[in-house]
Structures are given as C-alpha cells and as structure tokens.
C-alpha cells in the first residue's frame, strides 16, 4: 500500500521574506510614532502612516506565524478561506447580504436618534477627514483583506467568534464613538458566524470593503 503523501514545508527563503517584511513594517510603525513624538510629522500624517503599517502588519504576522508552524503558502491560503474555490457566487451573495444588514443597522441608528432625540455621535468624519486620497483607496481595497485575514480567518478558529469580534471592536474604539464600537462588534459577530459556517473569507471581505467604501463616499458627498 502506497504511503500517504505529505506536503513538504515551505522553502526557507519564503519564510525569511515574510519575516523580513514583518520586521520592516513593525520598525516603520514604531518610527512613525517616534517621529510624531518629536514633531517631525503631523498628526494627520502620523495617523495615515501608522494605520497603513499596522494593517500591513496584521496580514504579515498571520502568514509569518503560520509559516513558522510549518504550513505552506497554499495551505495557509486554504485555511484562511481565501482559496479560489471559496470565491463562489453564493458566498459573494452572502457578503452582499451582510453589507445590507450593516447598512440597515446604520439606518436604524439614525432613525433611533431622530425619533428619540438621543444623539449617538460618530467621530468617523472627524478622524478620517483630511487624509490623503491614497489612504481612502487603501481603506476599501486593502484594509478589508488585512483585517478579515486576522480577525476572521486567523482568530475565529483559534479563540472563537465572540472574543475575535470584541478585539475587532476594540480596534475601532479609536474613533471614540459608541456607535462605531457597536457597529464593529455586530459586524464582527456576523462575519465570524458566516466564516465559521462557510469557511470562506470572501463574504466578510466583500461586506467590509463595501462598508468602508460607503464611509468614504459619505465623507466626500
């Protein structure tokens, strides 16, 4: 009887490339904080650069860790729900439904504020206003992949849906807004459940991208 095939480990050069990229990203992040502390860069630039480096680090730390655990790039992509077979039409439809649910939540919050006269302030426009154009493009083309890779693809199978959603909401607490924290928590719970059921990351990536794109559109129009 033939022995079962065992997947060979990833080439060391691939691992070292990810390790090096992660190191550069973390160093750049720390340097940005330092440069802001000494007054070399403005607050807007510091927020822009630090967010980009942090988001890139999310993606790199997941791949670096999984490579260090002996996984190949192909197996990592599969485990994270990013393989080509997971980009099916029904999964994308689920992503659209998730976006619709989040849009409905935002409308519901607005109606609640209107009829109860209870203001639920949002600081998104204040925080994101004045950022360079490339940051907005980055926010809906890259951020959905980096954050969903970490919080859904990587964390949900390891720590569960609720803890991963809480961490995702805490990440968005920088807006200092209850409505943003609550929306991020709800999104994290729904996206985590969807990933658990479908094993595909594409629904939450699509929904996340559309939510961010809507935010940018509202910011401009």
N, C-alpha and C positions, 0 to 999 in steps of 0.2 A: 504493500500500500504506500503510495507516494506521500511524503511528508507535506504538511500544510505550509503554504508559502507565508513567509514572514516579511513584512515590509521593512526595507533597510532604513536605517536612520538617515536624517537629512545630512547633506555634506557640511563639514565644519565651516567652510567658507561662508555658507548661507547664514549659519548661526552667528558668526562673528560680524557679519554685515548688519544684522538686526541689533546685536548688542552695541555695536559702534554707533548706529543711528540713534538708538535709545539714549546712549550716553551724551551724544551731541545735543539731542533735544532737551534733556534734563539740564545740561550745563547752560544752554541758551535760555531756558526758563529762569534759572537762578540768576543769570547775568542780567536779565530784563528787570527782575525785582531789585537787584543791586543798583542798576543804572537809574531806576526811578528814585530809589532812596537817596542817591547823591545828586539828583536833579538833572541828570543828563538827558532823560527822555520825559515827555509829558505824560500825564495820567492817561490820556486817550491812547497814545502810542503804547504805553505800558500794558493797558488792558488788551489792546489789539494783539501785540506780540505774545504776551503771556497766554492768552486764550488759544492762539494758534499752536504754540509749543506744547501746551498742556493737552490739547486734543490729539495732536500727533503722538504724544507720549502714551495716551490711552491705548491707541492702536498698537504701538510698538511694544509696550510692556506685555500685552496679551500674547503676541506672537513670540516674543523673546522667552517668556515663561514656558509656553507650550513647546517651543523648540528645545529648551533646556531639559524638558521632561521626556525627550526622545521622540516627539511627534515630527512627522514630515509636514511640509507646507500643504500638501494635498490633504492630508488627514486633518490638519488644523482648519482649513477652509471648510471641510465637510462637517467637522464638529461644531463650528460656529454657525452653521446653517447658511453658508454663502456659496455652496456649490451650484453649478449651473442648473442642475435638476431641481433645485429649490426655488428657482425663479419662474414658477408656473403661473399661469393666468389666474387661477383661483386664489393663490397666495397674494398676488398683487391686488385682487379684488378685496381681500380681507384687509389689506393695507389701506385701501380707499375707504372702507367702512370704519376703520379705526380713526382715520382723519376726520370723517364725518362726525363720529362720536365726540371727538375733541372740539370740533367746530361747534357742535350742539352745546357742549359744556360751556364754551365761551359765551355763546348767545344766552344761555340760561343764567350765567353770572351777571350778564348785562341787564337782563330783564329783572332779575332779583334786585339789583341795585336801583333800577328805575322805579319799581313798584313799592319797595320797602324804604327807599331813601337812605339805605345803608351803603355807604361808599366803600367799595373794595378797591383800594388804589393799586395801580400797576406801575412799576418803575422801568418796564422794558424800554419804552421810548427814551427815557432819561438816560439809561445805561448805554443803549446802543446808538443813540443819536450822535452824529459827528464822526462815526467810524469811517475809515476809508472804504471805497467801493469793493475792493478785493476781499475785505472782511465779510461783507454781506454775501458775496458769492461763495466764499468758504463756508459760511454758516449753513447754507442749504445744499451744498454739493458734497462737502467733506464731513462736517460735524455729524450728520446722521449715521454715517458709516462708523466713525470712530467711537461715538457714544453707544450705539447699539451693539457694536462688537464687544465692548467692555461690559456694559450693564445687562444686556440680554444674552448675547452669545456665550460670554465667559462666566459672568457671575450667577445668572439664574440657575444653571445646572449645579453650581457649587454651593451656593448659600441660600437659594430659594427665591421665589418671586417677590415676597414682601420685603425682605432685607435689601434686595437689589433695587427695588422701587424706592425705598427710603433713602438709600445712598444717592440715587439719581435725583430725588427731590432736594436733598441737601446740596448737591452740586449746583442746583438752580436757586439756592437760597441767597446767592449773591445779589439777586435783584431786590432783596429786602422787601418782598411783597408776598402776602399770604396767598393771593390768587395764583401767582406763578408757582409757588411751592405746592399748592393743592393740585393745580393742573399737571405739574410734573409728576406728582405722586400717582394721580389717576392714570396718566399715560403709562407710567412705569408698571403699574399693576396690570393694566390691559395688555400692554405689549409683552410683558413677561408671561402672562397666561397664553397668549397667542403663540409665542415662541415655544412654550412647553408643549402645546398641542400639535403644532405644525412642524417643529424642528427646522423652521425656515426663518431667517433673519430679515428676509425681504419685505414682509408686511410692515414691520415696525420701522425699517429704514425708509420705506416709501412714505409712510404716515409722518414720520419725523421730518423728512425733507419738505413735505407739503406744509406742515405746521410752521416750520422755520421760514419757508418761502412766503407764507401768508403774513407772518410777522414783519418781514422785510417790506412786503407790498404795502401794508398798513403804515409802516414808518414813512414811506415815500409819498403815498397817495391819500 
